[in-house]
């Protein structure tokens, strides 16, 4: 029963992380520009925020979720403002594909940036609350062991999907290296559009 619940939760966690949004785009561009290790750190930062929300939803911490819902507009403004900054920086990247990995961003900066961006995404906690409602409707109980299996499954599903995406991106790097200026511009435009959409609906 616990293994089945874990596997179902793992699939749900992967499905939450799978849609191509601004976080995925940032993980892809970080992997392309700074290497696999940096991409994995970005994914780990995003997955850590997912794990935090999974814990909030799985443990039923209503005081924390109520606080987050109360300030979700401010969180959305904060996250989208930084997304706008990241999008503009990608647009302003020099039109060259050379020496992409010579400037390594500090590891803690990559982790904290992606953790914060994921944490301020107003749709993240909604996705996890919906996921745990779905798991509850298919027979999961509220025991500590079942909650642990659900949280572990959803969190590891999100992390494994992100790591797989970074690995696939890294393997394709040699094929897309010459198109990095175009990829930067497209990614920057898409991220800016996402940020403006969040601001408009916050």
N, C-alpha and C positions, 0 to 999 in steps of 0.2 A: 504493500500500500504506500509506504513512504517513498520507495523508489519510483513508483508510478507517478506519484504526486510531484516528486523532484523533476522527473523528465518532462511532465506537462508544464511545470513552471519554467523549466529551461527553455522550452519552445516559445512560451509566451514572452520571456525576457528577450530572446533573440528577435521576435517579431516587433517588440517595442523599439529595439535599437536599429532594426533593418531599414526603415524609411530614410531616404536620402534627404537630410535636412542640413542646416548650417553646421551642426556639430560634426556630422559625418564628413562634410566638405572640408572642415578645418583639419580633421584627423588625416584626410587624404593629402591635403596640401602640405601639412607638416611632415608627413612621411616622405613625400616627394622632395621637399626642400632640405630636410635635415636628417633623413635616414630612418631606418626601421626602429631603432631604439627610441628616438624622439616620438615617432608615431605611436609606439606602444605606451609610452608615458602619457601621451594625450588621451589614448583610449582608457588607460587606467584611471586617469582623473575623471573622465566622464562616467566610467563604470562605478567609481566610488560614490559619485553623487546619486547614481541610480540605486546603489545599494542602500544609501541613506534613506531614500524615498521608499524603497521596498521595506525597510525596517519600520518606517512610520506607518505604512499601510498595513503591513503584516501584523504588527503588534497593537494596532488600533490606538495609536497615540493621538487621541483627538485634540489634546491641548496644542500639540505641535502642528498638526494639520490645520487646525482652526487658525493658528497664528499665520501660517503660510498662506492660507486662503485670504485672510484679512489684508495681507500686504502683498498679494500677488501682483497687483498693478505696479507697485513700486519695484518689485523684483523684476517684472517684465521690462520696465523702463531702464533699469540698471543693466540687465542682460542685453537688451536690444541696443543700447547705446554703445556697449563694448563691441557688439557684433558689427555695428556701423563702422566703428573704428577699424576693426579687423578687415572689413570689406574694402574700405578706402585704402588701407595699407597694401592689400593685395593688388588693387588697381594701380597703385603707384610703384609697384615692384619694377625694377629696371628690366628692359626688354632683352634679357640675356639668360641663357640656360647654363652658363659656365659657373663653376665654383659654388654650387648650391649648398654643399655641406661644409664649407670652410668656416662659416659663422654658425656655431652651435649655440642655440638658445639654452640658458641654464635649465637643468632638469626640473628643479622645483618650480620654475616659472611656467613651464609647459603644463605640469600637473595641476598647479593651482588655477591657471587660466581656464582650462577645460573643466575642472571641477566647478568653478564658479559659474561658468557659462551654462553648464547643464543644470546646476542647482537653481539658477534664476529663470529657467525655462518654465513658464506657467503651465505648460501642457504635460510636463514630466510626471508630476504627482497625480494628475488626472489619469494618465495612462496606467500608473501603478495601482491606483485605487480601483480602476476598472478591471485590471488584471486579477486582483485579489478577490473582487466580487465574482468574477467568472470562475475562479478556482473554488470559491466557496459554493457556487451553485452546482458544481459537479461532484459534490460529496466530501469536500475537505472539511475536517473538524477544526475546532479552535484550540486543540491541545498544543502544548509547547513544541512537541516534536513535529507536528504537522506544520506549524508556523515556521519553524526552523527550516524544514524541507522546502517550503514555498519561497522563503526569502533567499535561501541559498540557490535554488533553481533559477529564479528570476534574475538574480544578480549575476550568476555565472553564465547564463544565457546571453545577457547583454555584453559581458566581458568577452566571451568567446567569439561572438559575432564581430565585435570591434577589432579584436586581435587578428581574426581571419581577414577582415577588410584591409588592415594595415599590411599584413603579409602579402596579400594579393597585389596591393598597390606597389609594394616594394619590388615584387617580381616583375611588374610591368614597367618599372622606372626607366630602364634602358630604352624601351620602345617609345616612351612619351617625353623623354628628356628634352628633345628639340622643340616640343610644343608647350613647354612650361610657361612662356609668356602668355600664350592664349589661355592655358588652363587657369593661370592666376587671374586674368581679366574676367573670364567666365565665372570662376568661383567668387570673385569679389562682387560682381553684379548680383549673382544669386543670393549671396549672404546679405547684401544691402537690401534686396527685395524682401527677404525673410524678416530682417530687422524692422523695416518700415511696416510690414504687415502686422508684426507683434505690437508695435506702438499704436497702430490704428485700431486694433481690437482689444487693447488692454483696458 
